[in-house]
Amino acid sequence: MLRWYLIHTKPRSEIIAQTNLERQGYEVYYPRLAQPVRRKRGWQARIAALFPRYLFMRLDVGSQTLSPVLSTSGVATVVRFGGEFAVVPDRVLCELRAHADPVSGLHHLKGPTRLARGSAVKIVAGALDGLEGIFERVAGSDRIVLLLTLLGRATPVQIPIDLVLPGQVA
């Protein structure tokens, strides 16, 4: 019977653990993220762990054992709940893989990177639901600043990125 387990790695050792586990014949899934990072010459993509210090490992319970995993270079431990190793449901891995880019295998954050400064947006939830504005800038990992016309003046308003969609400003 095939089961997925959650492996906790040593700091910044996900690739080392993945390589060593695969050499031992285990199937490993290491979800990674393409993260935009600002550099001197503009924005560049940086590859980072989607879940820092964690990997998923598939084990054939009938023919493989977890004992060698605990002494594998790069592995800190196998996640447990009480005395039992944590088994990750297959559907969780199916969902993770379904959300990854089919070509690169990388995950991409949804967010303000698809909005350009000056583009029209519409607020779709919250106290300002239905208002339209202009995207101004990113204000953190999950917030943006919009210019809304309130009382005849363009007013900057900071709101969560989840509350806006690209739209048409009349």
C-alpha positions in Angstrom: 0.0 0.0 0.0 1.4 3.4 -1.0 1.2 6.2 1.5 2.5 9.8 1.6 4.4 11.0 4.7 5.5 14.5 5.7 9.3 14.9 6.1 10.7 17.7 8.2 14.2 18.7 6.8 17.1 20.4 8.4 17.3 24.2 7.6 17.8 24.9 3.9 18.3 21.2 3.2 15.2 20.3 1.2 17.2 19.5 -2.0 19.8 17.5 -0.1 17.1 15.5 1.6 15.2 15.0 -1.7 18.3 13.8 -3.5 19.2 11.4 -0.8 15.7 10.0 -0.4 15.4 9.5 -4.1 18.7 7.6 -4.2 17.2 5.2 -1.6 14.2 4.5 -3.9 11.6 6.7 -2.3 9.3 8.9 -4.4 9.6 12.5 -3.2 7.5 15.6 -4.0 9.2 19.0 -3.2 6.7 21.8 -4.0 8.5 25.0 -5.0 7.4 28.5 -5.6 8.5 31.1 -8.2 8.7 34.2 -6.1 9.3 37.7 -7.5 12.3 39.5 -5.9 13.4 43.0 -6.5 17.0 43.4 -7.7 19.1 46.3 -8.9 18.0 45.6 -12.5 14.3 45.1 -11.8 12.2 42.1 -10.8 13.6 38.6 -11.0 12.0 35.2 -10.2 13.5 33.3 -7.2 12.8 29.7 -6.6 11.9 29.0 -3.0 10.2 26.2 -1.0 6.4 26.4 -1.0 6.6 24.9 2.5 10.1 25.7 3.9 11.7 22.7 5.6 9.0 20.2 4.4 8.9 17.5 1.7 6.4 14.8 0.9 7.6 11.3 0.6 5.7 8.3 -0.8 6.4 4.9 0.8 5.3 1.4 -0.1 4.3 0.2 3.3 4.6 -3.5 2.3 8.2 -3.3 1.0 9.8 -0.1 2.4 10.3 1.1 5.9 10.7 4.6 7.5 13.8 3.6 9.5 16.4 4.6 6.9 14.6 8.0 6.4 15.3 9.1 9.9 19.1 8.8 9.3 19.1 10.3 5.8 21.3 13.3 5.3 19.2 16.5 5.2 16.2 14.9 7.1 15.5 16.2 10.6 12.5 13.8 11.3 9.3 12.4 10.0 6.3 14.4 11.2 4.3 12.5 13.9 1.1 13.1 15.8 1.6 11.4 19.1 3.3 8.1 18.4 2.0 7.7 14.9 3.6 9.0 11.7 1.4 11.6 9.9 0.0 10.1 6.8 -0.9 12.8 4.1 -4.0 11.9 2.1 -3.5 11.3 -1.6 -6.0 14.0 -2.5 -3.8 16.7 -0.8 -0.9 15.8 -3.1 -3.2 15.6 -6.2 -4.4 19.2 -5.4 -0.9 20.5 -4.9 0.3 19.0 -8.1 -2.8 20.3 -10.0 -2.1 23.9 -8.9 1.6 23.7 -10.1 2.6 24.9 -13.5 2.4 21.9 -15.8 5.7 22.8 -17.6 8.0 23.9 -14.8 6.3 22.2 -11.9 6.5 25.5 -9.9 3.7 27.2 -8.0 2.9 30.8 -8.6 1.4 33.2 -6.0 -1.8 34.9 -7.1 -1.4 38.6 -6.4 -0.7 42.1 -7.5 2.1 41.1 -10.0 -0.5 40.9 -12.7 -1.7 44.4 -12.1 0.2 47.3 -13.7 0.3 50.8 -12.1 -2.5 52.8 -13.5 -4.7 49.8 -14.4 -8.4 49.8 -13.5 -9.7 47.6 -10.8 -13.0 46.8 -9.2 -13.6 46.1 -5.5 -15.7 42.9 -5.3 -16.2 42.5 -1.5 -16.0 44.3 1.8 -17.2 47.8 2.8 -16.1 49.3 -0.5 -17.8 46.6 -2.6 -18.7 47.8 -6.1 -16.3 50.8 -6.2 -13.8 51.1 -9.0 -10.4 52.6 -8.7 -6.8 52.7 -10.1 -4.1 50.4 -9.0 -1.3 52.4 -7.4 1.2 50.0 -5.8 1.8 46.9 -3.7 1.7 47.5 0.0 2.9 44.1 1.4 2.5 40.5 0.5 -1.3 40.6 0.5 -2.3 44.3 0.3 -2.4 46.9 -2.4 -3.0 50.7 -2.6 -5.7 51.9 -4.8 -6.7 55.5 -5.8 -10.4 55.9 -5.3 -12.4 59.0 -6.2 -14.1 59.9 -3.0 -15.9 63.3 -2.6 -14.3 64.5 -5.9 -10.7 63.7 -4.9 -8.4 60.9 -5.7 -7.8 59.2 -2.3 -5.3 56.4 -1.7 -6.9 53.4 0.1 -5.1 50.3 1.2 -7.0 47.0 0.9 -6.4 43.3 0.7 -5.6 42.0 -2.9 -8.3 39.3 -2.5 -11.0 42.0 -2.6 -10.2 43.3 -6.1 -10.4 42.2 -9.7 -9.1 43.8 -12.8 -12.0 45.9 -14.2 -13.1 48.9 -16.2 -13.2 52.4 -14.7 -15.8 54.6 -16.4 
